[in-house]
Structures are given as structure tokens and as C-alpha cells.
Amino acid sequence: MEDLLQVGVITTTHGIRGEVKVFPTTDDPRRFEKLPSVLLDTGKELCELEIQRVKYFKQFVILKFQDVDDINEIEPYKGKSLYVTRDMAVPLGENEYYIADLIGMDVFLEDGSLFGKIKDVMETGANDVYIVQTQEKEVLIPAIKDCIRQVDVKENKMVIHLLKGLV
């Protein structure tokens, strides 16, 4: 289980007063309004940045951080990720999972045989689709009740039923 969950990526600066454009990697970009701070992965360490102001522009979130008042202070962090700790994450409903917890999860068939590992999650309009890497190829598994029999995040294990035509 991941301790940190990615909520966005700094794409570029916005203006000259230290604001940044963030591409949100969360289901609800409005959640930034409720966050007191985020963790910036500088590549060397994690730095806590207190959120001073939140605005929106097209698909981006524009953030202003406390004590960051100049473009030159924030420019080196373009392309860097922003995280929150698990306790700051949006609570999950029943049968909902953080994508970070699913990536790398072992996938088993109902007979107990290892099928593969979740490589990525594709978010579609109707339902998520798990990209499972088997020994031979990638297989797309829809995240629907007919396919997903069990998910155990603590054991890093998913059990699936393969519908005809998926392989």
C-alpha cells in the first residue's frame, strides 16, 4: 500500500508571482480547495507546501503556495509531482480503490492460478479498465462485477473471472 497518493503534476508556472499550473491526477480537482498543503517531490526530497490560493483554468488547477512569491522559486519544479498523505486522501466508498494501490497488484484466476500483474488503470466513462501484464501480453480487464471477484489491497491480490473474448 502506498503511503503517498499523487494528486497532480506541476506543468508550468503561471504569471510571475510564484503560481503554478497543475494537471490534476485526482478524480475531483475541486479537492485542492480543501487541502491545507501538498507534498512536492523535488527529486531529492519531499517538501510540504502550504496552499494559499486555488483557481481553475480549463483542465488545470492554478495553485499559489504560501511564501513562494517569485517565478524563479517555483520554476525548477515544472514536471514534478504533488502528493498527499493517505490520511488526507478522499475517503473511498465500497468497492473503490486508489489507483496507486492497484498498480503492481497480483491478479489470479478463480482456480488460484496467477494470471498476471496490474500494470495500469485506464479510466473510461463507464468503468475503469485494468491493464494486466501476463507472461505473453497485455490483457484489458473491465472493472465490473462480472469480472472482478475479489480485491484484497492488504494482500496485494485480485481474483478475476475471465469472460469469453477477453483473452
N, C-alpha and C positions, 0 to 999 in steps of 0.2 A: 504494500500500500504506500502510495506516495504521500509524503508529509506536506509538500507544497503543490498547489494547483495553479496552473497558468491561467491568467485572466486577460492577458493582452500582450501585444508586441509594439514597442515604440517604432513607428515607421519613419517619422521625420520631426523636425522642430516646427513650431507654429508661431510665427512672429519673432520678435527679438527679446521678449521678456521671460524666456525660460519655459514657455508652454510647449507641450508635445502632442502630436497626433498619435493616437494609439489604435491599432487594429484590435478590436475585442475578440478574444477567443472563448468567450463565455456565452451561454445561451441568452443571457439578459444583460445587454450593455448598460442598462439603467442602474445596474447593481453598483456601479462606481460611485453613485451618489450616496450610497450607504456605507461605503468603505472609508474608514478613517485614514488608512495608509495601505501601501503596497510594498512588496519587496522587489527591488531591482537587482537582476543578476548581471553584474558588471563583467562577468567572465572570470573574475578573480575572487569575488565575494558577493554576498547578498547585502544590500543597503536598504534600510527602511526609509521610505519617502512618504511624508505626510501629505495627503491630498488637501489642497487649499480650495480648488475650484474645479467644477466639471461642466463641460459644454459638449454639444454634439454638432458634427458636421458630416453630412451624408452618412456613410457607414462607419465613420470614425468617432472616437471619443477624444475630446481635447482636454488634457489634464494640465493643471498648474499645481506644482508642488511647493510646499512651504520652504522658504529660504533658498529657492532656486529662482533667481531673478534675471538671469542673463542667458542668452542663447549658447554662449561658449561653455557654460557649465553643464549643459544637458546634451549638446551636440555629440560628444563621444559615445553616447548610449543609443544612437539610432540602430535599430535592428535587435536590440536587447529585449529580453522577456520580462514581464511583470508577473509576480506571483502573489498569492495569499496563502496563509496557513490554513490547514484543514478546518480549524475551528471558526475561521472567518468565511468559509465557503457557504454557498447557498444550500440550505437543507434539502435532502433528497426525499422524494416520495417513494412509495412502494414500487419495487422493480425498476428503480432508477439507479444509475451508477455514474461515477465520474469517469470520463474517458481515460484519464491518467491511470485509473485502477484497472481498466480493461486491457490496455496495451501490454503485451507480453504475457497475457493470461494463457494458460494451457487449455486447449479445447479437446474434450473427449466425446466419443460417440456413446450412445446409450449402452452398448455392450462393454464399455470400460476401456476400449482401445483408444490410444492417443491419436487424435486426428491432425492436430497442428497447434499453432500459436497465433493469437490475435496480433496482427501487425499494425492495423489502423482501424479507425471507425469513420465511416462515411455518413454524414448527416444528410438525409434526404427529406423531402417534405412530409412523406407519410410515416416512415420509420427509419431508424438507424440501420446501417448495414455494416456487419463486421467483416473486415478483410482478414481472412485466416490463411496463414502460410503453412501449407502442407509440405511434405518432402518433395512432391512433384511440381506443385503450382500454387497460385493464389486462388482461393475459393471465396466467393461472396455469400455470406450467410445473413439473411434478413433477421433483424431483432424483433421477431414476432413469437407469440406463444406456441405456434405450431412447430417452431424450430428450436427455440431456447427452452430447455427443460429445467436447468438449474444454473445459478451463478453463485459462487462462493468466493467473495473477494478475499477473505482471510486466508483461504487455502489456495488462492490464485488459480481457480478451476472453474471451467464452464462445461456443462454437458449439453450436447445438441442432438436433435433428431434431424437427419438429412432427408429433406423432401426430394422426391424424384425430380431430376433435371438440374439439381444444384451442382452436381459434380460432373 
